[in-house]
Amino acid sequence: VRNDLERRNLISIGAAAGFASAFGAPIGGLLYSMEEASSFFSHDMLWKTLTSTVLATLCIAIYYGNLKRYSMLSLEIGETEESLLTQFTEAPLYIIMGALGGIFGALFNN
């Protein structure tokens, strides 16, 4: 390590990679590093951290031999097939929940 800035950057990247590999969440590791582990976060640092978190998550998935566990495309909760009608009937519930969340958030901030 050449200087103090480089040392802090490497510590921040390492913390993000550890978080990402522990939870299988590369974006979560990046956000953790931006929020908690870094005092200053540059654009160059963003791409280095994102690359390291993606690689850390990929390595841990390969180590455990289960790439589907860490895939963003396989968000299957259950193995049952649901009809399109069932999915549309759930939409009003999600709309109401989103509206209530927005109202409560606005009230909380005021």
C-alpha positions in Angstrom: 0.0 0.0 0.0 1.5 3.3 -1.1 -0.4 5.8 0.9 -3.2 6.3 3.4 -5.9 7.0 0.8 -5.1 3.7 -1.0 -5.2 1.8 2.3 -8.6 3.3 3.2 -9.9 2.4 -0.3 -8.8 -1.2 0.0 -10.3 -1.5 3.5 -13.6 -0.2 2.1 -13.5 -2.5 -0.9 -12.7 -5.4 1.4 -15.6 -4.6 3.7 -18.0 -4.4 0.7 -16.8 -7.7 -0.7 -17.2 -9.4 2.6 -20.7 -8.1 3.0 -21.6 -9.1 -0.5 -20.3 -12.6 -0.2 -21.9 -13.1 3.2 -25.4 -12.1 2.0 -25.1 -12.8 -1.7 -25.9 -9.2 -2.5 -23.3 -7.3 -4.6 -25.4 -4.1 -4.7 -25.9 -4.4 -1.0 -22.2 -4.7 -0.4 -21.6 -1.6 -2.6 -24.3 0.4 -0.7 -22.8 -0.8 2.7 -19.4 0.4 1.6 -20.7 3.8 0.5 -22.8 4.3 3.6 -20.7 2.9 6.4 -17.2 2.0 5.4 -16.1 5.1 3.4 -15.8 8.7 4.4 -15.4 9.8 0.7 -16.6 7.8 -2.3 -15.5 8.7 -5.8 -16.8 7.4 -9.1 -13.6 5.5 -9.7 -14.1 3.8 -6.4 -17.7 2.9 -7.2 -16.7 0.8 -10.2 -13.8 -0.9 -8.3 -16.1 -1.7 -5.4 -18.9 -3.0 -7.7 -16.5 -5.2 -9.5 -15.1 -6.6 -6.3 -18.5 -7.3 -4.8 -19.8 -9.1 -8.0 -16.6 -11.2 -8.1 -16.8 -12.0 -4.4 -20.5 -13.1 -4.8 -19.6 -15.2 -7.9 -16.7 -16.9 -6.1 -18.7 -17.8 -3.1 -21.5 -19.1 -5.3 -19.0 -21.3 -7.2 -17.5 -22.5 -4.0 -20.8 -23.6 -2.7 -21.7 -25.0 -6.1 -25.1 -23.3 -6.3 -25.2 -20.5 -8.7 -29.1 -20.3 -8.6 -28.9 -19.3 -5.0 -27.2 -16.0 -5.8 -29.0 -15.3 -9.1 -31.2 -12.2 -9.4 -33.4 -13.9 -12.0 -34.5 -16.8 -9.9 -36.7 -15.1 -7.3 -39.0 -18.1 -6.9 -40.5 -18.3 -3.5 -42.4 -21.4 -4.1 -42.3 -24.1 -6.8 -46.0 -23.7 -7.6 -47.2 -22.3 -10.9 -49.5 -19.3 -10.5 -51.9 -18.2 -13.2 -51.8 -14.8 -14.6 -55.2 -14.0 -13.1 -53.8 -14.7 -9.6 -51.0 -12.3 -10.2 -53.3 -9.5 -11.3 -55.6 -9.9 -8.3 -52.7 -9.2 -6.0 -51.9 -5.9 -7.8 -54.4 -3.8 -5.8 -52.9 -5.0 -2.5 -49.5 -3.9 -3.6 -50.8 -0.5 -4.8 -52.5 0.1 -1.5 -49.4 -0.9 0.4 -47.2 1.4 -1.7 -49.6 4.3 -1.2 -49.8 3.8 2.5 -46.0 3.6 2.7 -45.7 6.8 0.8 -48.2 8.6 3.0 -46.6 7.4 6.2 -43.2 8.3 4.9 -44.4 11.8 4.0 -46.0 12.2 7.5 -42.9 11.0 9.2 -40.7 13.5 7.3 -42.9 16.4 8.2 
